[in-house]
Amino acid sequence: MPPKSNPLKLNKLQLKTLTLLQELARDPSVASTDAKTGNVHIGVLPRPHGDHFHVGPSVVMSADATGLDNTGVWLALMRKGLAELRPDGGAWVTPEGLAYETGLREAILHGSDHANG
C-alpha cells in the first residue's frame, strides 16, 4: 500500500524501485556510504532471475523490480533528488531517498525460505 503521505507524488513503480534501493543501501556487502555527502553507493544492482531475486535476507518477486530497468523511473528518481543510476551499473541513493517513506517495504520484501550460507 502506498504511503498516506507521498509529498513527491511518486507513482507505484517509482515507490517500489525506491524501496528496493533503500533495502540494497542497508546491505554492507553491496553498499558503502560517502561520509562527505551521505549518499550510499550500491555497487551492482541485482538482476532478477526467474520469478524472484534476493536482496539481503529478503526475497523480491521480479514483478516488483521492473523499475530497476525502466529509464523513466530512474529519470523521475533523479529529477526528485532521491537516487541516480551510474554508468558502471551501480547507483547512488541520496539521504533524501533513504529517508523517504514508501510504505511498501513489507509488501514487496518477503522473508527468505532459503538456507543462509
C-alpha positions as CSV (number, residue, x, y, z in Angstrom):
1,M,0.0,0.0,0.0
2,P,1.4,3.4,-0.9
3,P,2.2,5.8,2.0
4,K,-0.6,8.1,3.2
5,S,1.8,11.0,2.6
6,N,3.7,11.0,-0.7
7,P,4.9,14.6,-0.9
8,L,6.9,14.0,-4.2
9,K,3.9,12.2,-5.8
10,L,5.9,9.1,-6.8
11,N,3.9,6.5,-8.7
12,K,3.7,2.9,-7.5
13,L,6.6,1.7,-9.7
14,Q,8.8,4.6,-8.5
15,L,7.9,3.7,-4.9
16,K,8.7,0.0,-5.4
17,T,12.1,0.9,-7.0
18,L,13.0,3.3,-4.3
19,T,12.0,0.6,-1.7
20,L,14.4,-1.8,-3.3
21,L,17.2,0.8,-3.4
22,Q,16.7,1.6,0.3
23,E,17.0,-2.1,1.1
24,L,20.1,-2.5,-1.0
25,A,21.6,0.5,0.7
26,R,21.3,-1.3,4.0
27,D,23.4,-4.3,2.8
28,P,27.1,-3.7,3.6
29,S,28.1,-6.4,1.1
30,V,26.9,-4.2,-1.8
31,A,26.7,-0.7,-0.5
32,S,29.0,1.9,1.0
33,T,28.3,5.4,2.3
34,D,30.1,8.5,1.2
35,A,30.9,10.3,4.5
36,K,31.0,13.7,2.9
37,T,27.6,13.6,1.1
38,G,25.7,10.9,3.0
39,N,25.0,9.3,-0.4
40,V,25.0,5.5,-0.4
41,H,26.7,3.8,-3.4
42,I,25.3,0.5,-4.4
43,G,28.0,-1.3,-6.4
44,V,25.9,-3.5,-8.6
45,L,22.1,-3.6,-9.0
46,P,20.7,-7.1,-8.8
47,R,19.3,-8.8,-12.0
48,P,16.2,-10.8,-11.4
49,H,16.4,-14.4,-12.5
50,G,13.2,-16.4,-12.9
51,D,10.4,-15.0,-10.8
52,H,12.5,-13.7,-7.9
53,F,15.8,-12.5,-6.6
54,H,17.5,-11.8,-3.3
55,V,18.1,-8.5,-1.6
56,G,20.0,-9.2,1.6
57,P,17.9,-11.7,3.6
58,S,14.8,-10.9,1.7
59,V,13.2,-12.3,-1.5
60,V,11.7,-9.9,-4.0
61,M,9.4,-11.0,-6.8
62,S,10.7,-10.0,-10.2
63,A,7.4,-8.3,-11.0
64,D,8.1,-5.8,-8.2
65,A,11.5,-4.9,-9.6
66,T,10.7,-3.9,-13.2
67,G,11.6,-0.3,-12.3
68,L,15.3,-1.2,-11.9
69,D,15.4,-1.4,-15.8
70,N,13.0,1.4,-16.5
71,T,14.6,4.6,-17.8
72,G,11.5,6.7,-16.9
73,V,11.6,5.5,-13.3
74,W,15.3,6.4,-13.0
75,L,14.8,9.9,-14.6
76,A,12.0,10.6,-12.1
77,L,14.0,9.5,-9.1
78,M,17.0,11.5,-10.3
79,R,14.9,14.6,-11.0
80,K,13.4,14.4,-7.5
81,G,16.9,14.1,-5.9
82,L,16.3,10.6,-4.5
83,A,18.7,8.4,-6.5
84,E,21.0,8.3,-9.5
85,L,21.8,5.4,-11.9
86,R,25.5,5.2,-12.5
87,P,27.1,4.2,-15.8
88,D,29.1,1.5,-14.1
89,G,25.9,-0.4,-13.4
90,G,25.5,0.7,-9.8
91,A,23.5,3.5,-8.2
92,W,23.6,6.3,-5.6
93,V,20.8,6.8,-3.1
94,T,20.7,10.2,-1.5
95,P,19.9,10.8,2.2
96,E,16.5,12.1,1.0
97,G,16.0,8.9,-0.9
98,L,17.0,6.8,2.1
99,A,14.6,8.7,4.4
100,Y,11.6,8.8,2.0
101,E,8.7,6.7,3.4
102,T,7.5,4.5,0.6
103,G,5.1,2.4,2.6
104,L,5.9,-0.7,0.6
105,R,8.7,-2.5,2.4
106,E,6.5,-5.2,4.0
107,A,4.6,-5.6,0.7
108,I,7.5,-6.4,-1.6
109,L,10.3,-7.7,0.7
110,H,9.5,-11.3,1.7
111,G,11.3,-13.5,4.2
112,S,13.6,-16.0,2.6
113,D,13.0,-19.7,2.9
114,H,16.4,-20.5,1.5
115,A,19.1,-21.6,3.9
116,N,21.8,-19.0,4.6
117,G,25.3,-19.7,3.7
